[in-house]
């Protein structure tokens, strides 16, 4: 609970207790607002308003927490399972890129055309949402 919420909880308790306050004398107990009941109504409505504000703040906190968890999960999935998104041949090309091989070297080692290597590289970039080999290597190192 943050400071704003603590203040709101205090205001809720204060307004509620003030609305139901009694004055005790030696002869009788009198409701404090018996002559002015609208003040009690205003205090209770204030307590409800403060409770509503508290709920809104808590809702925002929970939504932010959920966003952070989802972002963390997406990051973990992308870091640990990004190779699952690639075809077997794209994985081969990916590994050669990480080894620092040029397109021509990759083509020669995998017995495919340079244009095919370029096609695989473009597919890898799209799937992994990177723009160049440096970003690809960063992903691989994570």
N, C-alpha and C positions, 0 to 999 in steps of 0.2 A: 504494500500500500504506500503510495507516495504522499508527500506533504499536503497536496491539495485534497486528497481523499481523507486524510486524517482531520483536516479542518472541517470538511463537509460532515464527517461522522460526528464530530463535536457539535456542529451547528444543529444537526438532526436531533441529537440527544438533548441539547439545550432547549430548542424550540418545543420539543415534545414534553419535557418536564415542566417547562414554564406554562405550557397550555393546560396542564392538568394539576397545577399547583394549588395547594390549600393553605389557608391561614388558620392556625389552631390557636384558640384562646382557651381560657380556663372553663368556659361554659359551652363552647360549641366549635365545630369545625366548619369553615366556610370556604367554598370554592373561590379562589382569588378573583376570577373573572365573572362572578355571578351577576354583577351589574353591567358588565360589558362583554357579553359572550362573543361578539364579533372579533375581539382581540384573540381569543382562543382559536377561533376559526382561522384567522390570519396566521397564527403561529403553527397550526397543524398543516395548513397549506404550504407554509414556508418549509416545514420539515419534509413534506412530500417533494417539493421542488429540489431541495438539497439532495434528497435520496435519488431523484431522477438525474441530477448532475453527476453524482457519484457513479451511478450505473453507466452513464455515457463515458466517463473517464475510464472506468474499468473495461468497458467494451472496446475502446480504442487500444488499451494496453494489451488485451487478449488478441485483438486482430493483428497488432504489431508482432506479438509473440508468434502467432501462427505464420505470418509472413516470413519471419526470421527462420523458423523451423523448415518451412517449405524451401526457402532459398538455400539453407544448409543441405537439405536432402537433395535438391537439384544439383548442387555443386558436387556432393559426394557421388551421386549417380554419374554425372558427367566425367568425374575424375576416374572412377573405378570401372565404368562400363562403356567408355567411349569406343573401345575397340569392337565391342559387340555390335555396334552400328555399322561397321564396315564389312564389305565382302572379303572373302579370303584373299583375292588378288590385291584389293585395296590395303589389306593388312600387310601384305608383302611389300608393297610400294611404301607404305607408311614406315615400316621398319628400315627400309633402305634410306629413306629421307633422314630418319633419325641418326643413321650411321654416317650421314654427311655426304652421301653419294649424289652425283649429278644425274640429270635425266638420262643422258646417254649411257652412263654406267648402269643405271637401274634397268634400262631397256636391254642392254647386253646381258646382264646377269639373269634377268627373268625371261629372256628370249621373246621379247615383245617389241613392238615399234615404239619409237619415241613419242609419236602422237598418242598412242595408247597410254603411255606413262603420264602424259599431260592430262589426258581425260581422267585417269584415276586420281591424279593430284587435285584436279578441279573438284571432283566428287568428294574427295576427302575434306577439302576446304569447306565445301557447302555443308556437309554432314556435321563437321566439328565446329563450324562457324568461326573459322579463322581466315586471315587474309594472306598469310605468307608462311614460309618455312620456320621463321623465328617463333611465331605464335604456336605453330604446331609442336615445336620442340619444347616450348614452355608447358604445354598441355602434357606432353609425354613425361616431363620431369616431375610433374605434380603427382 
